[in-house]
């Protein structure tokens, strides 16, 4: 389930990394500890080198709404969004690379690489929006976990283990529902063995289809 998606990105990712390696040294990479808020500026964007970043805002009711998840070779930044507030948090330890807008404007090769990174970020955001539109909540949650497994999963003896951790509240914020609803459905999925919890990480079993 995970190999085709990850393999399709491998050549493009290697090219992107090679371009950046020619421009930057490791000293420019910033490590963000798990759970820490990322500092943002309108003068640069962030490239995710390693890890997953959670992007969130507040809805009209003042409740947290997760706009998306940004992972390796994808970019994010305040200048790329009209959301206010626009906040970014590290989900696990992350390595980020700041890239100034001036550098992007002046370097055509870098501009093309950033465009490809933006394209991947947009496609992932579009997929999450389509998942949010699924009417039946159980199918919405199942679709989210299949999405996460395809992008952040790796094979294990029981199925596909997802290497990022989402709380029930974060899942609720991501899918525009309540924590109580998520907890109830997650309990049913674990009871039916569609999803299991192994060492604090979720595992999709071989029977995991919608």
C-alpha positions in Angstrom: 0.0 0.0 0.0 2.9 2.4 0.7 5.5 1.5 -1.8 4.0 2.9 -5.0 3.4 6.3 -3.6 6.8 6.5 -1.9 8.6 5.2 -4.9 6.9 7.7 -7.2 8.4 10.5 -5.1 11.9 9.1 -4.7 13.5 10.4 -7.9 11.9 13.8 -7.5 13.0 14.0 -3.9 16.5 13.0 -4.6 16.8 15.7 -7.3 15.3 18.3 -4.9 17.7 17.3 -2.1 20.7 17.5 -4.5 19.8 21.0 -5.5 19.6 22.1 -1.9 22.8 20.4 -1.0 24.6 22.5 -3.6 23.3 25.6 -1.9 23.3 25.0 1.8 25.4 23.4 4.5 24.1 21.3 7.4 24.6 24.3 9.7 21.6 26.0 8.2 19.2 23.2 9.2 17.1 24.0 12.3 16.0 21.3 14.7 12.5 21.7 16.2 11.8 19.5 19.2 8.5 17.5 19.4 5.5 19.7 20.2 7.4 23.0 19.8 5.9 25.9 17.8 7.8 26.9 14.7 8.8 30.5 14.3 7.3 32.0 11.2 8.2 35.0 9.0 6.9 36.6 5.8 10.4 36.9 4.5 11.1 33.1 4.2 9.4 29.7 4.0 10.4 26.5 5.6 11.3 23.2 3.9 10.8 20.1 5.9 13.9 18.0 5.7 12.8 15.4 8.3 9.6 14.9 10.3 6.1 16.1 10.1 4.7 19.6 10.8 1.1 20.2 11.8 -0.5 23.4 10.4 -3.4 24.8 12.3 -5.7 27.8 12.7 -8.8 28.9 14.6 -12.3 28.6 13.1 -15.0 31.2 13.6 -16.1 29.5 16.8 -12.6 29.9 18.2 -11.8 26.2 18.0 -8.6 24.7 16.6 -8.8 23.5 13.0 -5.9 21.5 11.5 -5.3 22.8 8.0 -2.9 20.0 7.0 0.2 17.9 7.7 3.5 18.9 6.0 6.2 16.2 5.6 9.7 15.7 4.0 10.4 17.7 0.9 7.3 19.8 1.4 7.2 23.5 2.2 5.1 25.8 4.5 5.1 29.3 5.7 3.0 32.3 6.7 3.4 33.9 3.3 1.8 30.9 1.6 -1.5 31.2 3.5 -4.3 33.7 4.2 -5.3 32.0 7.4 -5.1 34.1 10.6 -3.8 32.8 12.9 -1.4 30.4 11.0 0.5 28.2 13.3 2.9 25.3 12.8 3.9 22.7 15.4 6.4 19.8 15.2 4.9 16.3 15.5 8.0 14.6 16.8 11.5 15.9 16.3 11.8 17.8 13.0 14.6 19.2 10.8 13.7 22.3 8.9 15.5 24.5 6.3 14.7 28.2 6.0 14.6 29.5 2.4 14.3 33.2 1.8 11.9 34.5 -0.8 14.7 36.7 -2.2 16.8 33.5 -2.9 13.8 31.8 -4.6 13.3 34.8 -6.8 16.9 35.1 -7.8 17.6 31.4 -8.4 15.6 29.8 -11.3 16.7 26.2 -10.3 15.6 26.7 -6.8 12.3 28.3 -8.0 11.5 25.1 -10.0 12.3 22.9 -7.0 10.2 25.0 -4.7 7.3 24.8 -7.3 7.5 21.0 -7.2 7.5 21.1 -3.4 4.4 23.4 -3.4 2.7 21.1 -5.9 3.1 18.1 -3.5 1.9 20.2 -0.6 -1.1 21.3 -2.5 -1.9 17.7 -3.6 -1.7 16.5 0.0 -4.0 19.3 1.2 -6.4 18.5 -1.6 -6.6 14.9 -0.5 -7.3 15.8 3.1 -10.1 18.1 2.0 -11.6 15.3 0.0 -11.5 13.1 3.1 -13.2 15.8 5.1 -16.1 15.8 2.7 -16.9 12.1 3.2 -20.3 12.0 4.7 -20.2 8.9 6.9 -17.8 9.6 9.8 -16.5 6.0 10.2 -15.5 6.0 6.5 -13.9 9.5 7.0 -11.7 8.2 9.8 -10.8 5.0 7.9 -9.9 7.1 4.8 -7.7 9.3 7.0 -5.7 6.3 8.4 -5.3 4.8 4.9 -4.0 8.2 3.7 -1.6 8.4 6.7 -0.4 4.8 6.1 0.3 5.6 2.4 2.4 8.6 3.3 3.9 7.9 6.7 3.6 4.1 7.0 6.1 1.2 6.9 5.4 -2.5 6.7 5.5 -4.6 9.9 4.4 -8.1 10.7 0.8 -7.1 11.5 0.3 -4.7 8.6 1.3 -1.0 8.1 2.6 0.9 11.1 2.0 4.7 11.0 5.1 6.6 12.2 3.3 9.7 13.3 1.1 10.0 16.4 -2.2 11.8 16.4 -4.3 12.2 19.5 -8.1 11.7 19.3 -8.5 15.5 19.6 -6.1 16.1 16.7 -8.0 13.6 14.6 -11.2 15.4 15.5 -9.6 18.8 14.6 -8.4 17.4 11.3 -11.7 15.9 10.3 -14.0 18.7 11.7 -15.8 16.5 14.2 -15.7 15.9 18.0 -13.2 14.0 20.2 -16.1 12.0 21.6 -17.1 10.8 18.1 -13.5 9.9 17.2 -13.0 8.0 20.5 -16.2 6.0 19.9 -15.4 5.0 16.3 -11.7 4.3 17.1 -12.8 2.0 19.8 -15.0 0.1 17.3 -12.2 -0.1 14.8 -9.8 -1.5 17.4 -12.3 -4.0 18.6 -12.9 -5.3 15.0 -9.1 -5.4 14.5 -9.3 -3.0 11.6 -6.8 -0.9 13.5 -4.5 -2.0 16.4 -2.3 0.0 18.8 1.3 -1.3 19.0 3.9 0.5 21.2 1.8 3.7 21.1 1.6 3.7 17.3 -1.4 2.8 15.1 -1.1 -0.2 12.8 -3.5 -0.8 9.9 -4.0 -4.6 9.6 -4.1 -6.5 6.3 -7.9 -6.3 6.4 -7.8 -2.5 6.5 -10.1 -1.3 3.6 -13.1 1.0 3.7 
